[in-house]
Amino acid sequence: MKWTIRQIREDKDDLLNFDVELSIFDQIKLRDDSIIDLDPVRVIGYFVAYEQNIVLHCQLTTVITLPSSRSLKPVRVDLSVP
């Protein structure tokens, strides 16, 4: 999931759409070892080149497994970032 600024600006339709799934559990686990599990993160969105600016609009969705604050049992939490 890498694009250059040139690729974004040269897109014929003015929008560079993407729909990717990222497996980032290993990188997240290094940052916070309390995370038990993380499903692949689905990222849907688009880039728009406007004059000298590039605008990103995306949504991230995944399910993260964390220990319960009371019992420490694993709890699956749906996570969506608009």
C-alpha positions in Angstrom: 0.0 0.0 0.0 2.4 2.6 -1.3 1.8 5.3 -3.8 4.0 8.2 -4.9 2.7 11.8 -5.1 3.2 11.5 -8.9 0.9 8.5 -9.1 -1.8 10.3 -7.1 -1.6 13.5 -9.2 -1.6 11.6 -12.5 -4.6 9.5 -11.9 -7.0 9.9 -14.8 -10.2 9.8 -12.8 -9.1 12.4 -10.2 -9.7 9.8 -7.5 -7.3 7.1 -6.6 -9.5 4.5 -4.9 -8.2 1.7 -2.7 -9.5 -1.2 -0.7 -6.7 -3.1 1.0 -6.4 -5.5 4.0 -3.3 -5.1 6.2 -1.9 -7.6 8.7 -0.2 -5.4 11.3 -0.6 -7.6 14.4 3.2 -8.0 14.8 3.9 -4.2 14.7 1.0 -3.5 17.1 2.2 -6.2 19.5 5.6 -4.5 19.7 4.0 -1.2 20.8 1.5 -2.6 23.3 1.9 -6.2 24.6 -1.6 -6.1 26.3 -3.2 -6.6 22.9 -4.1 -10.3 22.6 -5.0 -10.4 19.0 -5.8 -8.2 16.0 -7.7 -9.2 12.9 -6.5 -7.9 9.6 -7.3 -4.2 9.2 -9.4 -3.4 6.2 -8.8 0.1 4.8 -11.2 1.6 2.2 -10.8 5.0 0.8 -9.5 7.3 -1.9 -7.0 10.1 -2.5 -7.9 13.4 -4.3 -5.3 15.7 -5.7 -6.5 19.3 -5.4 -4.2 22.1 -6.6 -1.0 21.5 -4.5 -2.8 19.5 -1.8 -3.6 15.8 -1.5 -6.6 14.8 0.5 -7.1 11.3 2.0 -10.5 10.0 2.9 -10.5 6.5 4.4 -12.2 4.1 6.8 -10.4 1.5 8.9 -12.2 -1.5 10.4 -10.9 -4.4 12.4 -11.6 -6.5 15.5 -9.1 -6.2 18.4 -8.9 -8.7 21.3 -8.1 -7.1 24.7 -8.2 -8.4 28.3 -11.3 -7.4 30.2 -10.6 -4.8 32.8 -12.4 -6.8 35.4 -11.7 -10.5 34.8 -8.7 -10.3 32.4 -10.6 -12.7 30.1 -10.2 -12.0 26.3 -12.8 -9.6 24.9 -13.3 -9.0 21.1 -14.0 -5.4 20.3 -15.1 -4.2 16.9 -13.1 -1.1 15.9 -14.0 1.3 13.2 -12.3 4.6 12.5 -14.1 6.8 9.9 
